[in-house]
């Protein structure tokens, strides 16, 4: 069965392009000997059970944008102590 089409979002195209560029440059720098960069999108549903475990979350349908790489990552000293976004740049 084919997956449903990814939902639409309202966002500033220039900001999204800049985010993607920053993440890909960071990934490139973390993989000096090569590696794999994966960018994906999908649909997600935040149900009441999820919201109970994540204060501030609002139930509903969302679009997920995910970026991962096989780079070296951050050492323990650099890793964030919260779930905030962080860059070493």
N, C-alpha and C positions, 0 to 999 in steps of 0.2 A: 504494500500500500504506500503510495507516495506521501511524503511529508507535506503538510499544508504550507502555503507560501508564508514567508516571514512578514510579519505585520509592518505597517508603515509608521514612521516616527516624524515628529516635527522638530527639526534641529537646524542650526546654522551650518550650512555646507562647509564654509571656510574653517569653522572650529573643528568639525569632524575630520576634515582633511589634515589639519594641524595635529590633532590627537593621533591619528593613524601614522603620520610622518614621525612624530616624536617616539611613539612606541616601536616603530620599525627600526629607527636609528639606534635606540637603546638596545634592541634585540641584536642588531648587527654588531654593536660594540661588545656585547656579552658573549659573542660567538666568534672570536678571532680566527679560529681554525675551521669555521663552517658550522653548520647545524641546521635545524629546522625551525622555521617560523610558521605558526598556524594562526590564521585569522578566520573567525567564524561568526555567524549570526544565527539566531534562532528565536523561537517564541518560548515564553515562560509564563506560568500562572502562579501568582502568589496567593495561596489559599489561606484560610483562617488559621490553620495549624502552623504555617510558615510565619505568619504575622505575629502570632503569640510568642514565637521564639526570637523575633527580630523587632524590638521596639522601634517605632517610627515608620515601619513598613506599612503600606496600604495595599489591601487585597485587590487583585485585578490581573488583567493581561498585560504583559510587558514584552519588549523586544530585548534580547540579550546580545551584546557585542563582546566577543572574547578574543584575547590575544595571548598566545603562549609561545615560548621558545625553549630550546634546549641549551641555552646559555649557562654560564657558570653561576648565575644567581648572586645573591648578596650574602656576605659573611654575617655572622651573628651580631656583630657590632653595628652593622648598617641596617639590619632588618627592623621594620617598624614595630613598635610595641602596641599599636592599635590597628584597626582595619582601614586606616586612611590610605589613600593613594600616596605613593612615594616614588621619587626618582632620585638617582644618585648624580644626576647632571646638575 
